[in-house]
């Protein structure tokens, strides 16, 4: 149980980090190309990435672990 919990935490932190950095990068690109180097696109992009990562973590921790198998009908 603790091993599964640790894997979920690792997955959540990695997913959140990737989404936050991606949002930050997209925000920087939009800031430089379209918004005359204002800071709000960078903040918005990184905030959206952080929020999406947090939402995915909530989903992973609330859903039970799925076991792949076959359902056997009793006769």
C-alpha positions, 0 to 999 in steps of 0.5 A: 500500500505504501509503495503504491502511495509513493508511486502516485506521489512521484507521478503527481509531482512529475506531471505537475512539474511538466505541466507547470514548465510547459505553461511557463514556456508557452506564457513566455512565448506569448509574452514575447511575441504578442503582448510586448513582454508583459508578465501576465501571460507568463503568470497565467501559463504557469498558473494554468499548468500548476492547476491542471497538475493539481487537478490530475493529482486529485483525480489519481488519489481519489480514484481507487487503483484499477486491477486488470483482470477478468470477471468470472461468473459463478455458476 
